[in-house]
Amino acid sequence: MRKQLLVAGLTGLLMTGSAIPMPPGVMNKKKNRKINTTSQQPQDKASQWVDSVFQSLTPEERIAQLIVIRAHSNLGQDHINAVVQDIRDNKVGGLIFFQGGPLREANLTNYYQSISKVPLLISVDGEWGLGMRLDSVTSLPRNMMLGATRDTALAFEAGRVMGEQCKRIGIHLDFAPDMDINNNPNNPVINDRSFGENKYQVARLGVAAIRGMQSTGVMACAKHFPGHGDTNVDSHFDLPSINKSRQALDSLELYPFREAIAAGVGSVMVGHLFIPAIDNKPNTPTSISYKAVTKLLKNELGYKGLIVTDALEMKGIAKFYSKGQESLQSLLAGNDLMILPSTAAGSVSAIMKAIKKGQISQQEVDARVKKVLHAKYDLGLWKPQRIETNNLTTDLNSMTDTLTRRIAEKAITLVRNDQKLIPFSPAMTQQKLAVIAVGADGNNAFLDAVRAYKPGTDAFIFTSRQTVQQIAPIISRIQRDYKAVIISVHNFSRRPANNFGLSLAQRLIVKQLQSEMPAATVVFGNPYAIQHWCDAPTIVAAYEDDSITQKVAADLLFGKLGPKGKLPVTVCPGLPEGTGISYDVNLFTDLPTAAPAEVGMNETRLAGIDALANDMISRGAAPGCEVLALKDGKIVYNRTFGHYEYNSQEPVSPGSIYDLASVTKVCATTISIMRLYDEGKVSLDGTLGEYLPLVKGTDKAGLKIRDVLLHQAGLVAFIPFYKETLYPDGRPDTILYHSTADELYSVQVADNMFMDHRYVDSIWKKILDSKVTPHQGYVYSDLDFLFLGKVVEAVTGKRLDQYVRETFYKPLGLATTGFLPRERFPLSLLVPTERENFFRMQLLRGFVHDPGAAMLGGVAGHAGLYSNAHDLGVIMQMLLNNGSFGGVQYIKPETVRLFTAYNSSISRRGLGFDKPEKDNNTRRESYPSKLTSGATFGHTGFTGTCIWADPGSKMVFIFLSNRVYPNGGSNSKLSTLNTRGKMMDVVYEAMKP
């Protein structure tokens, strides 16, 4: 009764105390000192303490130092009393804590230490930190997620944080990390506890974790020797067999343990495994095998540290030995610590009897006891063991969230991205988007994060309780109402049994959505579950299902974070270990918005654009458009009208991406020439021959860059290159074009249409052979900008699209602007142009409208650029800011002023830029609009586009349409109606008081 009262009063008595000091013999992490079972203090002090303790113990108490028993802080008084009895009566050497709470465990530890004759070795099986065992403590990610990072610095930090947690709560030994190579996806017990299937990654990450943990003075443990990764039986319930040759074991399973031993791991845990190549004696797990423990681990591998058994209560051994015999067999095999035997008293008794029978010598037992005592000394147990309980839970959680986020940012793996859905750019998020959380029971952090990125996103929940019959109506609605869907998979089992606990309905709804519409699937949990969706075109492995990982996954989906992770294991035949798409993210720019009144504009007048747009569509000038206006650097008007095609169900949205046609000339080629002019690499008075070896010896060599920019170099306006590649009946020449790609037919000009790449040389020969007409005056020519694009490439050594992306689009944060859009965006964002019936014989969607640019591979100085209106607004605002945007000077102010001014006495042109007619105020047909000023600069595009900036009014006007749909340039209604000019004048009218 007295004992019970003492224990019951623990909480009140043990609320004060001092933190455990840094044990001697363990240096800081900068010096990377290893924990050994040989004392780091001068030998006499360690030996004095060890000998003193040893001499104070009876023979039975000495043996009890080798016993570690179970302890919980959530099992009530009877359990506490049993632990107290083993400490007081049987003098056990250590405890291993399992489930409970931080404060309760700390109080119990303080009490247990106070009643123990010898300081207790406190341990924990905490592979992902103390959150694995204690409520109120946040878990760290499992090893497999760390494996996806391939980052030893993060593995070291994970080990260090776990060590600091253990140290804070009085734990000396953490049975971690798991060093098993999980090369069996059906492994029921190791699985995602492993760093992966690659022995080198397992070894390097495991060693880093060991070093991190031991840098804090806490002993690490490499387990489960000699390797538990290639089993399909859980040793908690039976004895697994590994039927491999010794050579195979040496090559694979043993490799990480060799590396851990070389790194100075403080302890090694031996698993309960039957491995005939090591010991073929029936019913002999490796944990009690002399051949495995002493001959292999000690003698062959030279391990000198503590050797501990896996839990002796597990069926892998308990089915063969009990009543303390399991401890005896473990000791005979060569182990130092017996973990969780069936009975502490029975274990001591069995070992005492074995000594008397001569099965093991007293000298050998004493040596094991002293080895354990030396380890206790090295871990600081010679000092008072008392835990400070103030702020304990806060301290234990102080580093977990930050580290979890760092791991998630490095680990989450973009496994496949065939549809280029990820990242969901601002353009994509303008489309109607749904998210369905499969396996969730309600709202979660991932759904909240998706809605934060895309307000108005509709969320669906499909629980594990829903049936196959409930799939059809959900899919029908998502397909009907949304352009794309994000599928998140939650709350499934970490273990492979029964399809990871995923119901047939859960597996089917995911698979059906993936196959029937643009879908991005995020698997929150064990990546092996991806095996159910091996054909998914877009899939992400997120490894864990906590709120931090869910938020990071959303960051990746929406382009805030670039994917970096690699699969640590093979999840499908076509998705092997190491799979993972990586790229750097482009931080997208959002132009600020303002109500028209805030910048002195009349909103009612500005709304006049709406009527003009609707009139344009009703008259068949274009099926749809987007209009953007900026004043003082802020968006005051941005609306979309109509559809991609007449009578289409695809509405134009702010994310719609248009073929810009000749706007390419200024938003790609001219700004590149301006930058090179700034850098002194291109001179306006230089000649094509100075930059392009291909023109030497031709009449193009002497053409000045200035004249080429002004379209007054004497070049012909246009060459219809495609015509000579057609048969007389108008069909494409089958010698030049094939329906499938190969090394020869590698220039894709349309769907299922690939041109012989050698014909590009023929195109350039035609250009070089074309006639130059000196002094012909102003002739608007595509050839001028074909040459200028080549100048950019020759001077920079980069293809035009690469140079302009790296120099302008990426640093400006443009989400959509660029060439070859089908390589970057789903078709649903790409507005079609012409249903071409004279060359490619198909609807052109994402393939450049201009035939010459298409035959040159989609990247040319005169055409091929695509964008939405917002991103063009950024480019024009940068130019309006005299070459500056977001604090970065892209082009010098004087260069912007030079190029955007009138530069010709015979035309309205600037250098590369189009400008208003010089007599605009008196012309009957003004251009580009009646009210624009002479300072305005910009360009128009054949497909129905225009961009204009007016420095005087600090105004930008963008208009995008596909007026060439469906029948090409013959539809001139957009010009006849003067829709663009009238809209631009509405903007000016709205500025008037």
Buried (B, 14 or more C-beta within 10 A) or exposed (E): EEEEEEBEEBEEEBBEBEBBEBBBBBBEBEEBBBBBBBBBBEEEBBBBBBEEBBEEBEBBBBBBBBBBBBBBBBBEEEBBEBBBBBBBEBBBBBBBBBEBBBBBBBBBBBBBBBBBBBBBBBBBBBBBBBBBBBEBBBBBBBBBBBBBBBBBEBBBBBBBBBBBBBBBBBBBBBBBBBBBBBBBBEBBBBBBBBBBBBBEBBBBBBBBBBBBBBBBBBBBBBBBBBBBBBBEBBBBEBBBEBEBEEEBBBEBBBBBBBBBBEBBBBBBBBBBBBBBBBBEEEEBBBBBBBBBBBBBBBEEBEBEBBBBBBBBBBBBBBBBBBBBBBBBBBBBBBBBBBBBBBBBBBBBBBBBEBBEEEEBEEEEBBEBBBBBBBBBBBBBBBBEBBBBBEEBBEBBBBBBBEBBBBBBBBBBBBBBBEBBBBBBBBBBBBBBBBBBBBBBEEEBBBBBBBBEBBEEBBBBBBBBEBEEEEBEEBBEEBBEEBBBBBBBBBBBBBBBEEBBBBBEBBBBBBBBBBEEBBBBBBBBBBBBBBBBBBEBBBBBBBBBBBBBBBBBBBBBBBBBBBBBBBBBBBBBEEBEBBBBBEEEBBEBBEBEEBEBEEBEBBEEBBBBBBEBBEEBBEEEBBBBBBBBBBBBBBBBBBBBBBBBBEEBEBBBBBBBBBBBBBBBBBBBBBBBBBBBBBEEBBBBEBBBBBBBEBBEEBBBBBBBBBBBBBBBBBBBEBBEBBEEBBEEEEEBEEEBBBEEBEEEBBBBBBBEBBBBEEBBEBBBEBBBEBEBEEEEEEBEBBBBBBBBBBBBBBBBEBBBBBBBBEBBBBBBBBBBBBBBBBEBBBEBBBBBBBBBEEBBEBBBBBBBBBBBBBBBBBBBBBBBBBBBBBBBBBBBBBBBBBBBBEEEEBBBEEBBEBBBBBBBEEBBBBBBBBBBBBEBEEEEEBBBBBBBBBBBBBBBBBBBBBBBBBBEBBBBBBBBBBBBBBEBEEBEEBBEBBBBBBBBBBBBBBBEE
